[in-house]
């Protein structure tokens, strides 16, 4: 049995509250924030952002960091913090506590996965697995960066049974266009073409807010792209159709329907469409306590020891086509519509609302064990 579950997606709020950005949060079951909570990661910015997220009326709020949330990347801030905060550095631990203790409804994902069960009496009572990561590539010196040579090892850690993937960076050629061209991550696109989640939410590239539906090729990691492709296009290339949202300033809700009620149903019958799953030893089960502040997994240099298949069992590449998982919806949910130096002034977008059909869960006999994974153990 499945039920419609509503996700309200946003990213790149950069310390602006919804009222300051000129919108009201639409109603929904789950809030997703895909990073850049702040401009420079100060405690005051973090408190301001986490206060409105904590107060928002959603059963679960899934949050990741972005490249501007510099104080939450301990290794980066220890090396480069003085560039941003001079002689008045922030305390990383205090900043992290602001995020992790803001509300028990907030699930902070730091390159890790969580199994989410919605349990409100009047809610959809659905279950899904989500992977979230703050990493992105940016010109200049910013947090959560990685080198292109290490990108494949980083994104291979997305579990193959992820229903949702939340990343700050967009995948290459999907919701990632700037004046200079496509700036998203090629390795992330290849990883998504193997995993084939129902929904991938990102931000980072403010100018490319919107959504695109990708029908994956028969190849498990195709690099060929066909924009606005017809359904009868070759199975040897990904078919990408750009979605339409209300024009800026419209009072209409920016709704992406993937259930078949108002638009074509998402053609993805993978892990989310089978009977409700029980947690594995690699999953964090929500509801649970806040996640530990452990060091982030960093891509290792060539020659250094990587995660073994036994320590990261679901990160192995899928080498054969996945016939029931054909389509993914990519959403860039950037709220701030312009990038620095914001010529013509700052402008803001509304959140993007996504409706998904997800499986309902049945309470098993006896208490379910609480199982939890550290960052990177996916």
Secondary structure, 3 states (H helix, E strand, C coil): CEEEEEEEEEECCCCCCHHHHCCCCCCCCEEEEECCCCCCCCHHHHHHHHHHHHHCCCCEEEEECCCCCHHHCHHHHHHHHHHHHCCCCCCHHHHHHHHHCCCCCEEECCCEEEEEECCCCCCCCEEEEEEEECCCCCCCCCCCCCCHHHHHHHHCCCCCCCCEEEECCCECCCCCEECCEECCEHHHHHHHHHHCCCEEEECCCHHHCEEEEEECCCCCCCCCEEECCCCCCCCCCEEEEECCCCCCCCCCCCEEECCCCCCCCCCECCHHHCCCCCCCCCCEEECCCCCCCCCCCCCCCCCCCCCCCCCCCCCCCCCCCCCCECEEEEEECECECCCCCCCCCCCECCCEEEEEEEEECCCCCCCCCCCCCCCCCC
